[in-house]
Amino acid sequence: MERDVIFRIRDGIQRDYCCNGCATVSTLLLENGLDQFYKIRGTQVLEPKYIDDQGTSYDSKLDNPSVYSEYVEKVSDTQSYVFITIGGIHCSACVWLIETAMSRIQGISEAKINFGTGRLKLSFDPNLISLGKIFRLLRELGYKPNLYSSLKAESKVEKPFKELAFRMIAAGFCWGNIMLFSASLYVGYFEGMDINIKNLFHYVSWILATPVYFYSGYPFWKGAYESWKRHILSMDTLLFLGVSLAYFYSIYVTITNQGEVYFDSVCTIYFFILLGKYLEAMIRFQAGSKIGELLSSLPEEYDVKKNGFWEKIPTSSITKNDMIRLLYGSRAPVDGNLESNDSFFDESFLTGESTPIRKQKGDEVKAGSICLSTNIIIVSRGTAKESSLAQIGRLLEDSLLTKPKIQRVTDRLASIFIKIVIAVAIGTFSYWWYFVSLETAILNTISVLIVACPCALGLSVPAALVVGYWMQSKEGVLVKNPETAEILAKADRIFFDKTGTLTTGKLELKGEKIFNNAKNLGLYRNIAVNLEVHSSHPIANAFVKNFSSEHKSDHPNQFQSPFEWTSMEEFPGQGIEAKDMKNHVYRIGSRKFALLSEMENDGWIYLSKNGFPLAAWEFGDKARKEAKESIRLIKKLIPNLEILSGDVSEKVKALAEELEISDYSCNLSPAEKRDRIMEAQSKGETVIMLGDGINDAACIAQSDLGISMGMGSDLSLDRSDLVLVQNRLDSLPKSILISKKTRIIILQNITLSLIYNSIMIPLAATGFMLPVICAGFMTLSSLTVVLNSISMKRRIKK
């Protein structure tokens, strides 16, 4: 909230005003000698105006370059996206209404709400629609938008809770009081009551029910109105129609003194439903808030060296190659390289390991790592938006934005269901009015409309997904594809890459060969490092780690080279080719690739010049310490496991025997790996591929579900559906188990909601359910679905 004070100076005196209007009026009064007005007004002090950031004054400030550069991500000249936190969302009906209404606006290509956090990801064309207009449209729908950045702490996340709490408390207070009068009315109904006392109780009940109808019920009738205005039938429509029917019929009875009132039903219905919404929102918030917990923990300012002096600048202003000073306990705002000689960092947010990690000069420091030393200097490798931490944040946000197939089905089902219920309600009203009475018709119609509200159906999928995603993130797993739970639950086969996946990927030099003058060994190592530094493959990293210290320059990650490369290209799974100024072709990679040979690969990495060998190196690693136990657990969940490797047969066979995996293939190119995956898919198998590095990207994309180890290469990460952020294989069996349980709970939730509606609607239509009881059952059905989803944690522990 921003304080906006207007001031004018007259006769050397500064006068403060709350707004321009007051300042203008005051000037007119003083210029015309009417300052007596202020004496008449008295000593009342007017507070300066506070501009609420939910007002139009806030909207007008949105359309400026600084806001766009900080909050809006530009994809192309005609497409950008922005994250907006939406206040006032009280159930899945709100999510559906916002997504549907906003998607129909010209200039907006896509609107998706993260059910866990209440954040909207909106893709729009800034040439056709402005950010300010988007905010005004959201306000017209009855919601309170705020710009969201993963790099800034959110202070307004809990506002919806306060709103819901106040509305619920108001409904509860009035409900408690109105029940005292209702109890007397019910007794009087059976034993008789003086007509004047009865009328008094009716009017008092009317007074108590009115604030509940208009204030506590505001989110529901506002949602219903906005959906009607856009020719949409929402879940709020049923609830609003039912309660309004009860409220206005009771007013009619009170005025005409004919029949019985149902003001207590209005209070009871709204109280129980708001109680359910409040509990649902609390659960949703607790699960969803874990996503932004780490991202919002970054300080907003850091000490950065500019022009030889240390200055405090915002995180968003940090650029590549900036020198940043970290104090003890502060988090690294961006990815960088350690400039100080020695330091310890806590990387538990990424690896799950709380043991401090020692870093030496030149080592990489990940954004979000906690500095356990003081006055440590790092050199940034990019901006905060480009950091691994921001990348994790985007993955977490995106994980709940795209709806899985089963949720899209339930959304369509809910939309059809609402139309059916309205038809049933009309039929119920017509039947009971014609054959019995108007009062009975209204009562039973109210019951149908309230008990049929498909909130439980709307919650059945997202509630389970929120809990499932939250548990996945607790295990160091990022879910990018919403279909993950269903695919993992019914998967037939998992293909594993070998190096860096089943093995540690920490390769050590085991052998070295020189094919001509041994004096050139240093030169060949230097050339190898200069080529391999451009690859993210584990073997390339091994070259850099083993030999770079001998040839490192003053600048991090740059190495002395006797050549200037005119071109360079990486061939996934094979190696790297480069040309120098004299057009000589250098290759480093497998024997087939580097020597242009038809001979089988032997596990050595060759360096060649124009096809002639210069040197060769052999690297080896070992199985991950958690690999054997993880494979044993995975076998219990998914029947078929197979290794696909480009390594030589001896190494692959030894690893397969160690891990007790019976199926394996060796000496495969990336294309051959993909062919093997396609072969399994052609037999009707649902296939998962687990790998890391650029050479696995094609296989990950081809599989039904692709999984990346660690942050992998950018390409494999982009193609994958699931990311094992902790870079630990034992995250996979946990992820599979969580996915299987998530799918089971989704099916249970849908079944429960359908059973509930199939039983309750006929009972309500045939007159066996009072509106108050219907409200209780509706709330109970939603809470049952939510509590069933929460029980996943306990079930998995068992």
C-alpha positions in Angstrom: 0.0 0.0 0.0 1.4 3.4 -1.1 0.9 6.7 0.8 0.2 9.5 -1.7 0.2 12.9 0.0 -0.6 16.0 -2.1 0.8 19.3 -0.9 0.5 23.0 -1.9 2.5 26.0 -0.6 0.6 29.2 0.0 1.9 32.2 1.9 5.1 30.3 2.7 3.0 27.5 4.5 2.9 24.0 3.2 -0.5 22.4 3.4 -1.0 18.6 3.0 -4.1 17.2 1.3 -5.4 13.6 0.9 -6.0 14.1 -2.9 -6.0 16.6 -5.8 -9.7 17.1 -5.3 -9.3 18.4 -1.7 -6.3 20.5 -2.7 -8.3 22.2 -5.5 -11.3 22.9 -3.2 -9.0 24.2 -0.5 -7.3 26.6 -3.0 -10.7 27.9 -4.1 -11.8 28.5 -0.5 -8.6 30.3 0.5 -8.5 32.5 -2.7 -12.1 33.6 -2.1 -11.7 34.3 1.5 -13.7 31.4 2.7 -11.2 30.0 5.1 -13.9 30.3 7.8 -15.0 26.8 6.5 -12.1 25.2 8.4 -13.2 26.8 11.7 -16.7 25.6 11.2 -15.5 22.1 10.4 -13.8 21.8 13.8 -10.7 20.0 14.8 -11.2 16.8 13.0 -8.0 15.6 11.4 -8.3 14.0 8.0 -5.8 11.3 7.3 -3.8 11.5 4.0 -5.1 9.2 1.3 -3.7 5.7 1.0 -3.9 4.2 -2.4 -4.8 0.6 -2.1 -2.8 -1.4 -4.6 -6.1 -3.1 -5.6 -7.4 0.2 -7.2 -7.3 1.7 -10.6 -4.4 4.0 -9.5 -2.3 0.8 -9.2 -3.5 -0.4 -12.6 -2.3 2.8 -14.3 1.2 2.3 -13.0 1.5 -1.2 -14.5 2.1 -0.2 -18.1 5.6 1.1 -17.9 8.9 -0.5 -19.0 10.3 -1.1 -15.5 7.3 -3.2 -14.5 7.5 -5.2 -17.8 11.2 -5.9 -17.5 10.8 -7.1 -13.9 7.6 -9.2 -14.0 6.8 -10.0 -17.7 8.8 -12.6 -19.6 9.0 -11.9 -23.3 8.8 -15.1 -25.5 8.5 -13.3 -28.9 7.3 -10.0 -30.3 3.7 -11.1 -30.1 3.8 -13.3 -27.0 4.7 -12.6 -23.4 3.7 -14.2 -20.1 3.2 -13.0 -16.5 2.5 -14.6 -13.2 -0.3 -13.0 -11.1 -1.3 -13.9 -7.6 -5.1 -13.9 -7.4 -6.8 -13.0 -4.2 -10.3 -14.1 -3.4 -10.2 -17.6 -4.9 -12.4 -19.7 -2.6 -12.8 -22.9 -4.6 -12.1 -24.8 -7.8 -15.1 -23.0 -9.3 -13.2 -19.7 -9.1 -10.3 -21.3 -10.9 -12.6 -22.5 -13.7 -14.3 -19.2 -14.0 -11.1 -17.1 -14.3 -9.5 -19.5 -16.8 -12.6 -19.6 -18.9 -13.4 -15.9 -18.9 -9.8 -14.7 -19.4 -9.2 -17.1 -22.3 -12.1 -15.5 -24.2 -10.5 -12.0 -24.1 -8.8 -10.9 -27.3 -5.0 -10.7 -26.9 -4.9 -13.4 -24.2 -3.8 -16.8 -25.7 -3.8 -18.9 -22.5 -4.8 -18.5 -18.8 -3.8 -21.2 -16.3 -4.2 -21.1 -12.5 -1.9 -23.1 -10.2 -4.4 -24.7 -7.9 -1.8 -25.0 -5.1 -0.7 -21.4 -4.9 -3.6 -19.5 -6.4 -1.2 -18.0 -9.1 -2.3 -17.3 -12.6 0.1 -17.8 -15.5 -1.2 -15.6 -18.3 0.1 -15.7 -21.9 -0.8 -12.5 -23.8 0.1 -10.3 -26.8 1.3 -7.0 -25.4 0.4 -5.3 -28.7 -3.2 -6.2 -28.3 -3.8 -5.9 -24.5 -2.0 -4.2 -21.7 -1.1 -5.4 -18.2 -3.3 -2.6 -16.7 -6.4 -3.8 -18.7 -5.7 -7.4 -17.7 -5.8 -6.3 -14.1 -9.0 -4.3 -14.6 -10.7 -7.4 -16.2 -9.6 -9.6 -13.2 -11.1 -7.0 -10.8 -14.4 -7.0 -12.8 -14.6 -10.7 -12.2 -14.5 -10.0 -8.5 -10.9 -11.0 -7.7 -7.8 -9.1 -6.4 -4.7 -9.5 -8.6 -1.1 -8.8 -7.6 2.0 -9.2 -9.7 4.2 -12.1 -8.7 7.9 -12.5 -9.1 9.7 -15.6 -7.8 12.6 -13.4 -6.8 10.4 -11.3 -4.4 8.8 -12.4 -1.1 5.0 -12.3 -1.1 3.4 -10.5 1.7 -0.2 -10.8 0.5 -0.5 -14.6 0.3 -2.7 -14.9 3.4 -5.3 -12.2 2.5 -7.7 -14.8 1.1 -7.6 -16.6 4.4 -8.5 -13.5 6.3 -11.3 -12.7 4.0 -12.7 -16.2 4.3 -12.2 -16.2 8.0 -14.1 -12.9 8.5 -17.0 -14.1 6.3 -17.1 -17.4 8.0 -17.1 -15.8 11.5 -19.9 -13.4 10.5 -22.0 -16.4 9.2 -21.1 -18.4 12.4 -22.1 -15.6 14.7 -25.4 -14.9 13.0 -26.1 -18.7 12.7 -25.5 -19.2 16.4 -28.0 -16.5 17.3 -30.6 -17.3 14.7 -30.7 -20.9 15.9 -32.0 -19.7 19.2 -35.0 -18.1 17.5 -35.4 -21.0 15.1 -35.5 -23.5 18.0 -38.4 -21.5 19.4 -40.1 -21.4 16.0 -39.8 -25.2 15.6 -41.3 -25.7 19.0 -44.1 -23.3 18.2 -44.7 -25.1 14.9 -45.7 -28.3 16.8 -47.1 -26.8 20.1 -48.5 -23.5 18.9 -47.2 -19.9 19.4 -48.6 -16.4 19.7 -48.8 -14.8 16.2 -47.1 -11.6 17.4 -44.2 -13.5 19.0 -43.9 -15.5 15.8 -43.8 -12.4 13.6 -41.1 -10.9 15.9 -38.9 -13.9 15.6 -39.4 -13.8 11.8 -38.2 -10.2 11.6 -35.3 -10.8 14.0 -34.2 -13.8 11.9 -34.5 -11.7 8.8 -32.1 -9.1 10.3 -29.6 -11.7 11.3 -29.7 -13.5 7.9 -29.3 -10.4 5.8 -25.6 -9.7 6.5 -24.9 -13.4 6.0 -26.6 -13.4 2.6 -24.9 -10.2 1.4 -21.5 -10.3 3.1 -20.7 -13.9 3.8 -22.3 -15.0 0.6 -20.7 -12.3 -1.5 -18.0 -14.6 -3.1 -20.7 -17.0 -4.3 -23.3 -14.5 -5.7 -20.4 -12.5 -7.2 -19.1 -15.6 -8.9 -22.5 -16.5 -10.1 -23.2 -13.0 -11.5 -19.9 -12.9 -13.3 -20.4 -16.3 -14.9 -23.9 -15.4 -16.0 -22.7 -12.2 -17.5 -20.3 -14.2 -19.7 -22.9 -16.9 -20.5 -21.2 -19.5 -18.3 -22.8 -21.8 -15.8 -20.5 -22.2 -12.8 -20.7 -24.2 -9.6 -21.5 -21.0 -7.7 -24.7 -20.8 -9.8 -26.3 -23.7 -8.1 -25.4 -22.5 -4.6 -26.5 -19.0 -5.2 -29.9 -20.0 -6.7 -30.6 -22.3 -3.8 -29.8 -19.9 -1.0 -31.4 -16.9 -2.8 -34.6 -19.0 -3.2 -34.6 -19.7 0.5 -33.8 -16.1 1.5 -36.4 -14.3 -0.7 -39.1 -16.8 0.0 -38.6 -16.3 3.7 -38.9 -12.5 3.2 -42.2 -13.1 1.4 -43.4 -15.3 4.3 -42.3 -12.7 6.9 -44.2 -9.9 5.1 -47.3 -11.8 4.3 -47.2 -14.0 7.5 -48.1 -17.1 5.5 -45.9 -20.2 5.8 -42.6 -20.9 7.5 -39.2 -19.0 7.1 -35.9 -20.6 6.3 -33.5 -17.8 7.3 -31.7 -20.3 9.5 -31.0 -22.4 6.4 -29.3 -19.4 4.7 -27.0 -18.9 7.7 -26.3 -22.6 8.2 -25.6 -23.3 4.5 -23.2 -20.4 4.1 -21.5 -21.1 7.5 -20.8 -24.7 6.7 -19.7 -24.1 3.2 -17.4 -21.3 4.2 -16.0 -23.5 6.9 -15.3 -26.2 4.3 -13.8 -23.6 1.9 -11.6 -22.2 4.7 -10.2 -25.7 5.6 -9.8 -26.5 1.9 -7.9 -23.2 1.3 -5.7 -23.8 4.4 -4.7 -27.3 3.1 -4.2 -26.0 -0.4 -2.0 -23.1 0.8 0.1 -25.3 3.0 0.9 -27.6 0.1 1.3 -24.9 -2.5 3.4 -22.5 -0.3 6.2 -25.0 -0.3 6.8 -24.1 -3.9 7.7 -20.5 -3.3 9.3 -21.0 0.1 12.9 -21.2 -1.1 12.5 -18.6 -3.9 11.1 -15.9 -1.6 13.9 -16.5 1.0 16.5 -14.6 -1.1 17.3 -11.1 0.2 16.2 -8.3 -2.2 19.5 -6.5 -2.2 23.2 -7.6 -2.4 26.6 -6.0 -2.2 27.9 -5.8 -5.7 31.1 -4.2 -6.9 30.4 -1.4 -9.4 33.2 0.9 -10.7 35.5 -0.2 -7.9 33.0 0.4 -5.1 30.6 -1.9 -3.2 27.0 -0.9 -3.7 23.7 -2.5 -2.6 21.7 -3.3 -5.7 18.4 -5.3 -6.1 18.7 -9.0 -7.1 16.9 -8.3 -10.3 19.7 -5.8 -11.3 22.6 -8.3 -11.1 24.2 -9.0 -14.5 26.7 -11.4 -15.8 30.3 -11.2 -14.5 29.3 -9.0 -11.5 31.3 -9.5 -8.3 28.9 -10.3 -5.4 29.9 -10.3 -1.7 28.1 -12.9 0.4 28.0 -12.8 4.2 27.6 -15.8 6.6 24.1 -17.2 6.3 23.1 -15.4 3.1 22.0 -17.2 -0.1 23.7 -16.9 -3.4 21.3 -14.9 -5.6 22.6 -16.2 -8.9 24.8 -19.0 -10.3 28.4 -18.1 -10.1 32.0 -19.1 -9.7 33.8 -18.7 -6.4 36.4 -15.9 -6.5 37.6 -16.4 -2.9 40.1 -19.1 -2.1 38.1 -21.3 0.1 34.5 -21.5 1.5 31.8 -23.9 2.7 28.2 -23.9 1.3 25.0 -25.6 2.3 23.3 -27.0 -0.9 20.6 -29.0 0.9 17.9 -27.2 -1.0 19.2 -29.0 -4.2 20.9 -32.1 -3.0 19.0 -33.0 0.2 22.3 -33.3 2.0 22.8 -31.1 5.0 26.6 -31.7 5.2 28.5 -28.5 4.2 30.3 -28.7 0.9 33.7 -27.2 0.5 34.3 -25.0 -2.5 37.6 -23.8 -3.9 38.4 -20.9 -6.1 36.8 -21.3 -9.5 34.2 -23.9 -8.3 30.6 -23.4 -9.3 28.2 -22.0 -6.7 24.5 -22.6 -7.3 21.9 -19.9 -6.7 20.2 -20.6 -3.4 23.2 -22.1 -1.8 23.8 -20.8 1.8 27.2 -19.3 2.4 28.7 -20.7 5.6 31.7 -18.3 5.6 31.8 -14.6 5.6 32.9 -11.9 3.1 33.0 -14.5 0.3 33.1 -13.2 -3.3 31.5 -14.9 -6.3 31.4 -13.9 -9.9 28.0 -14.2 -11.4 27.5 -16.3 -14.5 24.2 -14.7 -15.5 21.1 -12.9 -14.1 18.8 -14.1 -11.4 16.2 -15.1 -14.0 18.7 -17.3 -15.7 19.8 -19.1 -12.5 19.2 -22.7 -11.6 17.1 -21.6 -8.7 14.8 -19.6 -11.0 14.7 -22.5 -13.3 13.6 -24.8 -10.4 10.9 -22.2 -9.5 9.6 -22.1 -13.1 9.4 -25.9 -13.2 7.6 -26.0 -9.9 5.1 -23.3 -11.0 4.5 -25.0 -14.3 3.9 -28.4 -12.7 0.4 -27.4 -11.5 -0.6 -25.2 -14.4 -1.3 -27.8 -17.1 -4.3 -30.0 -16.3 -3.9 -33.7 -16.8 -6.3 -35.6 -19.1 -8.4 -37.0 -16.2 -8.9 -33.5 -14.8 -10.0 -32.1 -18.2 -12.5 -34.9 -18.3 -13.9 -34.1 -14.8 -14.1 -30.4 -15.7 -16.2 -31.2 -18.8 -18.3 -33.6 -16.7 -18.9 -30.9 -14.1 -20.0 -28.4 -16.8 -22.5 -30.9 -18.2 -23.5 -31.9 -14.7 -24.5 -28.3 -13.8 -26.9 -28.1 -16.7 -28.5 -31.5 -15.7 -28.9 -30.3 -12.1 -30.7 -27.1 -13.2 -33.0 -29.2 -15.4 -33.7 -31.5 -12.4 -34.3 -28.5 -10.1 -36.8 -27.1 -12.6 -38.5 -30.5 -12.8 -38.6 -30.8 -9.0 -40.1 -27.4 -8.5 -42.8 -28.0 -11.2 -43.8 -31.4 -9.8 -44.1 -30.3 -6.1 -45.8 -27.0 -6.9 -48.4 -28.8 -9.1 -49.1 -31.7 -6.9 -48.4 -30.4 -3.3 -47.7 -26.7 -2.6 -45.4 -23.8 -3.5 -43.6 -24.0 -0.1 -42.8 -27.7 -0.6 -41.7 -27.0 -4.2 -39.3 -24.2 -3.1 -37.9 -26.3 -0.2 -37.1 -29.3 -2.3 -35.7 -27.2 -5.1 -33.4 -25.5 -2.7 -32.3 -29.0 -1.4 -31.5 -30.1 -5.0 -29.5 -27.1 -5.9 -27.4 -27.1 -2.8 -26.7 -30.8 -2.4 -25.8 -31.1 -6.1 -23.1 -28.4 -6.2 -20.2 -30.4 -7.8 -17.4 -29.0 -5.7 -16.3 -32.4 -4.6 -16.1 -33.5 -8.3 -14.2 -30.3 -9.1 -11.8 -30.9 -6.2 -11.2 -34.6 -6.8 -8.3 -34.3 -9.2 -6.5 -31.0 -8.2 -6.7 -31.8 -4.4 -4.9 -35.1 -5.0 -2.4 -33.6 -7.4 -1.5 -30.8 -5.0 -0.7 -33.2 -2.3 1.1 -35.5 -4.7 3.3 -32.7 -6.2 4.1 -31.4 -2.7 5.3 -34.9 -1.6 7.3 -35.2 -4.8 9.0 -31.9 -4.2 9.8 -33.0 -0.6 11.6 -36.0 -2.1 13.6 -33.7 -4.5 11.4 -34.5 -7.6 10.1 -31.8 -9.9 7.0 -32.8 -11.9 6.7 -31.0 -15.2 4.1 -33.1 -16.9 0.6 -33.4 -15.2 0.2 -36.8 -16.8 3.1 -38.1 -14.8 1.1 -39.8 -12.1 -1.0 -41.8 -14.6 2.0 -42.8 -16.8 4.2 -43.9 -13.8 1.3 -45.8 -12.3 0.8 -48.0 -15.4 4.4 -48.0 -16.8 5.5 -51.4 -18.2 9.3 -50.7 -18.7 12.0 -48.3 -17.6 15.1 -47.7 -19.8 18.2 -46.5 -18.0 21.1 -44.6 -19.4 24.3 -45.8 -17.8 26.9 -43.1 -17.3 25.8 -40.4 -14.8 22.5 -42.2 -14.2 23.2 -45.7 -12.8 26.8 -44.7 -12.2 28.1 -41.7 -10.3 29.3 -39.9 -13.5 32.4 -39.0 -11.6 34.8 -40.5 -14.0 38.4 -41.0 -13.2 41.3 -41.4 -15.6 42.3 -45.0 -15.8 44.5 -45.1 -18.9 46.3 -42.8 -21.4 47.9 -43.5 -24.8 50.0 -41.4 -27.2 50.2 -42.3 -30.8 53.3 -40.2 -31.8 55.7 -37.9 -29.9 55.2 -38.3 -26.2 56.4 -34.7 -25.7 53.1 -33.5 -27.2 51.1 -35.0 -24.3 50.5 -31.6 -22.7 49.4 -30.1 -26.0 47.0 -33.0 -26.7 45.5 -32.7 -23.2 45.1 -28.9 -23.8 43.3 -29.5 -27.1 41.0 -32.1 -25.5 40.0 -29.8 -22.7 39.3 -26.9 -25.2 37.0 -29.2 -27.1 35.3 -30.9 -24.2 34.7 -27.7 -22.2 31.8 -27.0 -24.7 29.9 -30.2 -23.8 27.9 -31.1 -20.7 28.4 -34.9 -21.1 29.9 -36.5 -17.9 33.0 -37.7 -19.9 33.5 -34.1 -21.1 33.3 -32.9 -17.5 35.9 -35.6 -16.5 38.3 -34.1 -19.1 37.9 -30.7 -17.7 38.3 -31.7 -14.1 41.3 -33.9 -14.8 43.3 -31.7 -17.0 42.0 -28.1 -16.8 44.2 -27.2 -13.7 47.3 -27.6 -15.9 46.0 -25.1 -18.5 43.6 -22.8 -16.8 43.8 -19.1 -17.7 43.1 -16.1 -15.4 39.5 -16.1 -16.5 37.2 -18.8 -15.1 36.2 -21.6 -17.4 38.5 -20.4 -20.2 41.6 -22.4 -21.2 44.8 -21.6 -23.2 44.5 -22.9 -26.7 47.1 -22.9 -29.5 44.3 -22.7 -32.0 41.4 -20.5 -32.9 38.4 -22.7 -33.9 36.5 -21.5 -36.9 33.7 -24.0 -36.3 32.6 -26.5 -33.7 29.8 -29.0 -33.5 28.7 -31.6 -31.0 27.4 -35.0 -32.2 25.2 -36.4 -29.3 26.6 -39.8 -28.1 29.6 -39.6 -30.4 31.8 -36.6 -29.8 32.9 -33.2 -30.9 34.3 -31.9 -34.2 36.1 -28.6 -34.7 38.1 -26.9 -37.4 41.1 -24.6 -36.9 42.2 -21.6 -39.0 44.1 -23.9 -41.4 41.0 -26.0 -41.9 42.4 -29.0 -40.1 39.6 -31.2 -38.6 40.0 -32.2 -35.0 37.7 -34.8 -33.5 37.3 -36.2 -30.0 35.0 -39.0 -29.0 34.5 -42.7 -29.6 36.8 -44.7 -31.8 34.3 -45.0 -34.6 33.7 -41.2 -34.5 37.2 -39.9 -34.0 39.1 -42.3 -36.3 36.3 -42.6 -38.9 36.6 -46.4 -38.3 34.3 -49.3 -38.7 35.9 -51.0 -35.7 33.8 -51.5 -32.6 34.2 -48.9 -29.8 36.5 -50.1 -27.0 35.6 -47.6 -24.3 38.5 -45.3 -25.0 38.1 -41.6 -25.9 40.2 -40.7 -29.0 41.6 -37.4 -30.2 42.3 -37.2 -33.9 43.5 -34.7 -36.5 42.2 -35.2 -40.0 41.3 -38.8 -39.0 44.7 -39.7 -37.6 44.9 -40.6 -33.9 46.9 -38.3 -31.6 46.0 -39.6 -28.2 43.4 -41.7 -26.3 42.1 -41.8 -22.7 40.1 -44.3 -20.7 37.8 -43.1 -18.0 35.8 -45.3 -15.6 33.3 -44.8 -12.8 31.4 -46.9 -10.4 27.7 -47.6 -9.6 25.9 -45.2 -7.4 25.9 -46.3 -3.8 22.1 -46.2 -3.7 21.7 -47.8 -7.1 21.3 -51.5 -6.1 18.7 -50.9 -3.4 16.8 -48.4 -5.7 16.7 -51.0 -8.5 15.4 -53.6 -6.1 12.6 -51.4 -5.0 11.7 -50.3 -8.6 11.4 -53.9 -9.7 8.6 -54.3 -7.2 6.7 -51.4 -8.8 7.5 -51.7 -12.5 8.2 -55.2 -14.0 10.7 -54.6 -16.8 14.1 -52.8 -16.5 16.7 -52.3 -19.2 20.0 -50.5 -19.6 20.6 -48.6 -22.9 24.2 -47.5 -23.2 26.7 -46.3 -25.7 29.5 -47.9 -23.6 31.4 -51.1 -24.5 29.8 -54.4 -23.7 32.2 -55.4 -20.9 31.4 -52.3 -18.8 27.7 -52.5 -19.4 27.5 -56.2 -18.6 29.5 -55.8 -15.4 27.2 -53.0 -14.2 24.0 -55.0 -15.2 25.2 -58.0 -13.2 26.1 -55.9 -10.2 22.6 -54.3 -10.2 20.8 -57.5 -11.1 19.3 -56.1 -14.3 18.9 -58.9 -16.8 18.2 -56.8 -20.0 20.9 -54.5 -21.4 22.2 -53.2 -24.7 25.6 -51.7 -25.4 27.4 -49.7 -28.1 24.3 -47.8 -29.0 24.1 -44.5 -30.7 21.3 -42.0 -29.5 19.4 -43.0 -32.7 19.7 -46.7 -31.8 18.5 -46.0 -28.3 15.5 -44.2 -29.6 14.8 -47.1 -32.0 14.8 -49.5 -29.0 12.3 -47.3 -27.2 10.0 -47.2 -30.3 10.2 -50.9 -30.6 9.0 -51.4 -27.0 6.2 -48.8 -27.7 5.1 -50.6 -30.8 4.4 -53.7 -28.7 2.0 -51.6 -26.6 4.3 -51.0 -23.7 4.2 -47.7 -21.7 7.9 -46.7 -21.6 9.9 -44.5 -19.2 13.4 -43.2 -20.0 15.8 -42.1 -17.3 19.0 -40.3 -18.4 21.1 -37.2 -18.3 23.1 -35.1 -20.8 22.4 -33.9 -24.3 22.8 -37.4 -25.8 19.7 -38.6 -23.9 17.4 -35.8 -25.0 16.0 -37.6 -28.1 15.3 -40.7 -26.0 13.6 -38.7 -23.3 11.4 -36.9 -25.8 10.5 -40.2 -27.5 9.5 -42.1 -24.3 6.0 -41.9 -22.8 7.6 -40.3 -19.7 11.1 -38.8 -19.7 13.1 -38.4 -16.5 16.3 -36.3 -16.1 18.9 -37.0 -13.4 19.8 -33.8 -11.6 19.6 -30.6 -13.6 21.2 -32.4 -16.5 21.8 -30.5 -19.7 19.4 -27.7 -20.7 18.1 -29.8 -23.6 17.5 -33.0 -21.7 15.8 -30.9 -18.9 13.6 -29.2 -21.5 12.5 -32.5 -23.0 11.9 -34.3 -19.7 8.6 -34.7 -17.8 10.2 -35.4 -14.4 13.4 -34.1 -12.8 15.3 -35.8 -10.0 16.7 -32.6 -8.6 18.8 -34.2 -5.8 20.6 -36.3 -8.5 19.8 -39.4 -6.5 18.5 -42.6 -7.9 16.6 -43.5 -4.7 14.2 -40.6 -5.5 12.8 -42.6 -8.4 11.1 -45.5 -6.5 9.6 -42.9 -4.1 8.3 -40.9 -7.0 6.8 -44.0 -8.6 5.1 -45.0 -5.3 3.7 -41.4 -4.8 2.4 -41.4 -8.4 0.7 -44.7 -8.0 -1.0 -43.6 -4.8 -1.9 -40.2 -6.4 -3.7 -42.0 -9.2 -5.5 -44.4 -6.8 -6.7 -41.4 -4.7 -7.8 -39.5 -7.8 -10.0 -42.4 -8.8 -11.3 -42.8 -5.2 -12.2 -39.1 -5.1 -14.1 -39.2 -8.4 -15.9 -42.3 -7.3 -16.8 -40.8 -3.9 -18.2 -37.6 -5.5 -20.2 -39.5 -8.1 -21.6 -41.9 -5.5 -22.5 -38.9 -3.3 -24.4 -37.1 -6.1 -26.1 -40.2 -7.3 -27.6 -40.8 -3.9 -28.2 -37.3 -2.6 -29.9 -35.7 -5.6 -32.7 -38.2 -5.8 -33.2 -38.0 -2.0 -33.4 -34.2 -2.2 -35.7 -34.2 -5.3 -38.1 -36.6 -3.6 -38.3 -34.5 -0.5 -36.3 -36.6 2.0 -33.5 -34.0 2.5 -34.0 -30.5 4.2 -31.8 -27.7 2.8 -29.8 -27.5 6.1 -28.9 -31.2 5.9 -28.0 -30.8 2.2 -25.6 -28.0 3.1 -23.9 -30.2 5.7 -23.6 -33.1 3.2 -22.2 -30.8 0.5 -19.5 -29.5 2.8 -18.8 -33.0 4.1 -18.4 -34.3 0.5 -15.8 -31.6 -0.3 -13.9 -32.2 3.0 -14.0 -36.0 2.4 -12.2 -35.5 -0.9 -9.6 -33.1 0.5 -9.0 -35.3 3.6 -8.7 -38.4 1.4 -6.1 -36.6 -0.6 -4.2 -35.6 2.5 -4.2 -39.2 3.8 -1.8 -40.0 1.0 1.2 -39.1 3.2 0.1 -41.5 5.9 -0.7 -44.3 3.4 2.8 -44.0 1.8 4.5 -44.1 5.1 2.7 -47.4 5.9 
